[in-house]
Structure formats: C-alpha cells, structure tokens
Amino acid sequence: MSGQRSTESLVSLNVKLALAMFPLILLFMMFSFFVVLRHEADILEKETRLRGSSLAASLAIISGEAMRTFSDFQLEENLDQFARLKDVRYALILNQDGRIVASTEPSQIGRTPDDPLNISAQEASGERIKTLQFQDQEVMDVSQPILVAGRRLGTVRIGLGLDALRRGLAQSRRY
C-alpha cells in the first residue's frame, strides 16, 4: 500500500510540475515569437531602405554624364531602365534649377515643382529618404544628388513601393 501511495504522489507531483511548466513554456514561446517577428521586420525595412538607396545612387551616377553633356535622351533612357524595376513606382530627375528634365510621368517634364518634398530633395546635401502616399500606395521616396567632380548638377528621386515589404511582414505574422 505504501508503494501505491508513493506512486500516486509521484504521478501527482509530475502532473503538478507539468501544469506549472506549461504556462511558462507558452509565455516563453510567445515572447520569442514577438522578438523574432520584430527583428524580421527591422531586417526587411533595412533591406528595403538599402535597396532604395542603391537604386537612387546608381541612377545618380549613370545620369551624371548625361547631365554634364545635356543629353535629355540619355536621361530618359536611364530613367526608363529604372522604371522597369520591380517596386519602382516613379522616378524623376531634376536639374540644378529644380526643373524636371526626365520623369516616368512624361507630362511632368519641364515643370518646376515647388512642393516641400521636391524642395527638401534639392536642398539635401546627401541622400534623403521619406515615406509618403503616392496614388493610394505607401512608397519610400529616396532622393540623391547628382554630383560630377564635386559639383551638383541635379537631383534624382525614386519612389519605391512598400507593398512587397508589407506583404512579407503580413506573411510572417500568419506563421
């Protein structure tokens, strides 16, 4: 009888221990999930910013020679290549006076926009990144000065769609 009682108390003790550990394990798993999800979101956002920066810097570099030689045709060709890239919603090139000399929206060419976004892009001494709404979509607007031999010839602006980033984050949250 004594052996049966110690077996019952041992089983009872094991059950109590398992019931006590279950909430702790559940709490640890939930905490880990949120930490991993936040870390993944940070990585995806950083990679998107890096992609936008790289695209704007590349367009600024290849457009420098076209700006120096006043080749509007070459600027349009450069812009057309970038406009075909995934997630690029718009791209434009402003000369040093702020006039649009190339754009994925042809009706904008020749205009001198005076909105705060264009003015801040033109006044920025380096890269500038802002998130904004464009045609009911969230985009990352990246501007980069076009520099040739240390002289600023204009500014590049690229709007990178954030829908792929948002889809990736939503997919991560489902799992």
N, C-alpha and C positions, 0 to 999 in steps of 0.2 A: 504494500500500500504506500509505503514511503517512496518507493521508486516511481510509482504512478504520479504521486503528488509533485515530485521534483521535475518529472517530465512535463506535467501540466504547467508548472510555474515557469519552466524554461520556454515552453511554447508561448505562454502568455508574455513572457519577457521579450521574446523575439518579435511577437506581434506588436507590442508596445514600441519597441525600438524601430520597427519598420514604419509604423504610423507616425512616429516622431520625425523620422528622416525624410519621409515623403514631402512634406511642405518645404523643408529646407532645400531638397533637390529641385523641386518645382520653382522655388524662388531663385535659385542659382541659375537655372535654365532660362528663366525669363530675363534676368539681368544680363546674362551672356548674349541672348538674342538681341536685346536693345543696344548693347555696346557694339556688337558686330554690325548691326544694321546702321548705326550712326557712323561707324568707321567706314563702312562701304559707301555711304552717302558722301562722306568727305572725300574719299578717293575719287568717286565718279565726278564730283563737282570740280575737283582739282584738275582731273584729266580733261574735262570739257574746257576749262579756262586755258589750260596749256595748249589744247588744240586750236582754240580761237586766237591765242597769242601767236602761235606758229603760223597760222594762215595769214593773219594780218601782217606779220613781219615779212613773210615770203612775198606777199603781194606788194608790199612797200619796196622791197629790194628789187624785184623784177620791174617795177614801174619807175624806178629812179632814172634809168637810162631814157625811157620814153618821155618822162617829164623834162629831162635835160635837153632832149632834141625836139621837143614839142610835137611828138608823134601821137596824135589822138587815136589814130588807127591802132597802134601798138597797145595803147592803154585799154582800148575796147577789147582787143584780143586777149590781153591779160585778164581782164575782168570776166570775159565770157568763160575762160577756163576755170576760174574760181567759182563762178555762179553754178557750174555743173556739179560741184562737190556736194556730197550728202550733207544735209542740215544747213547749208548756206541759204539764208532767206533773202538777203540782199547784200550788195557790195557797191561801194561808190568811191570815187577818187576826187578830192578837192584840190584845186591849185593853191598856191600860197596866198591868193586873194580871197579864198573861200568859195570860189565858183566851182560848181560840179562840172568836171571835164569828162568823166566816164561814170556810167551807172548801169545797173542791171534793169533799171526803170528808165528807158530812153527819154521819156517826157521830162525827166529831171535835169537832163544835160543842159548846161548854160545857166541854170538858176544859181542864185547865191543865197542859200538858206541862212536865215538869221535866228533860228531857234536855239535855245540854250544848249542842246545836245551837240549840234554842229559847232557852235562857238567854243564849247569846252574841249571838243576834239581838236580843233585848230589851235587852241591856246596851250594844250598839254605839251610839255617838253618831251614826254615819252609815251609809252603805251597807256591807254585808258580803257577800263572795262566797266560797263554798266549793264544792268539787267533792265529790260523795258518790255512793253507790249507793242507788237507790230502785227497788224491785221489779225487781231484777236489771238495772237500766239505770244508766248513768252520767249524773248530772244536775248542773247548776250551780245551786246554791241561792243565791238572791240575796235579801237582806233589806234593808229600807229603813224607817226610822222614819216614822210618820205625824205630821207636825207641823202645828199650826194656831196661828198667831200666836206662834210660838216655843215653844209648849207641846207636849210629846209626848203624843199620845192613844193610840198603839198602834204596832204593827209589822206590816209586810207581808212575807210570804215567798212567793217564786215559785220553783218547780223547773223549770228549762229543760232539756229533753232534749238530750244531746250527740251523739245518733246521726247527725244530719244532718251535723254537723261531722266526725265520724269517717268517714262515707261520702265526703264531699268530699275529705278527705285521702287516703283509700284510692284514690279515683279518680285523683287527681293522681299518686300513686306508680306507678299502672299505666302511665301515659303517660310 
